[in-house]
Amino acid sequence: MIDFRLLLDDFDQTARRLARKGVDRGILDEARRLAALRRDQVRSVDAARQELNAGSARVGQLMKEGARSDAETLRAEMAALRDRVADLEEGLKLTETDLDEVLSRIPNLPSDDVPDGAGEQDNVVVSTHGYDPAAYEGREWSPHWEIGERLGIFDAARAAKLSGAMFAVLRGEGARALRGLALFALDMNRGSYEEIIPPHAVRTEVITRTGHLTKFDTQAYKLRDDELWLIPTGEVPLMGLHQGEILAEADLPRRYMAYTVCWRREAGAAGRDTRGMQRLHEFHKVELVKLCRPEDGEAELQSLVEDCARPLEALGLPYRVVQLCAGDLTFSAAKVYDIEVYAPGVGRWLEASSVSLVTDFQSRRGQIRFRREGGGTELVHALNGSGLATPRVWAAVLENGLQPDGSVRLPSVLAPYVGTETITPR
């Protein structure tokens, strides 16, 4: 969550920045009202407690002096004051609950250097790699679901029979290729990131503290009999590892990676780019997460973009880096770079990774701090990125590797994981 003190000390500037994300001023006015009420209530509680402590000490002093009658009179006054303190504390607690609820619906502030814009059309292509439009001219390209069905490695009909729309069944070399992509991404980053195998279901407070439950409350999958949610991304459990902890400055940055199955309802996506592997309810992904000092956030973001692009470079796939405008930023992010891979069969750039600088937005609610050497504690800054989201990269591998005879030539770095250099019809 954002620091509510910004609403008290710098409201106009904060409102201006959040307006770039399309945040309605009404919710900010309500948050400011509650923040001011909380401030006043804290002062009242503190003053009443001080009066209570002083009065209680005075009762003891009067008893020592033998002024029993005065002591009893004052003790009765303190009993009434104690009840008033309890009432003030209860009022403060209710206000803090209301403030927390409103703050949970306010996204992170965008960085000042994020371009203005309202949506995808205003995003900025930063760089393009390995893409030559002329290379795709003069021949017919097929979408990956058609290629996969002809090769016998993609079974849409049985996926629908098992689970309905927006699920996939991969077979043989197709299954090994998807698993191989994940293992390949893990192997590429094992020198820089600690690999974690986290739970795939987390408590409500864990998914809430990362800002995902608010964003995905209509899209997340909740277990029926437990207060647990299936993770929408590996970022959620990785960020939850250090909730409530104070890390040593010397131990930063922390870099983690995890290969997980992720779940999203993708509400409202029916009929929109849902064929094949473009948009799934259940998908496999390698996630990279960093925790660092505030002053290191920008440098760590740039290196994270490089880490997430490196597998695509090694796979020989055409890709581009796109900076999201303010209106297209995700809820928790201050700055985002999407890495998109070109899929000639669908004639589109497909998002293969989303790399985000989250600043202290998640660590504030999760209370993840670090202690400066010889100083106090501060909130860590967090970053996350898809080391490799397998479904769309799998699609791009098939579409870019399609040969005139209908077979698919695999990237040389992926072939050892699959056990073949070429996938031919089964």
Beta strands, then each sheet from edge to edge (+ up, - down):
strand 1: 124-129
strand 2: 194-195
strand 3: 201-203
strand 4: 228-230
strand 5: 246-248
strand 6: 254-263
strand 7: 282-292
strand 8: 319-323
strand 9: 335-343
strand 10: 348-359
strand 11: 369-371
strand 12: 377-379
strand 13: 381-389
strand 14: 408-409
strand 15: 422-423
sheet 1: 1+ 8- 9+ 10- 13+ 7- 6+ 2+
sheet 2: 3+ 4-
sheet 3: 5+ 11+ 12-
sheet 4: 14+ 15-
end
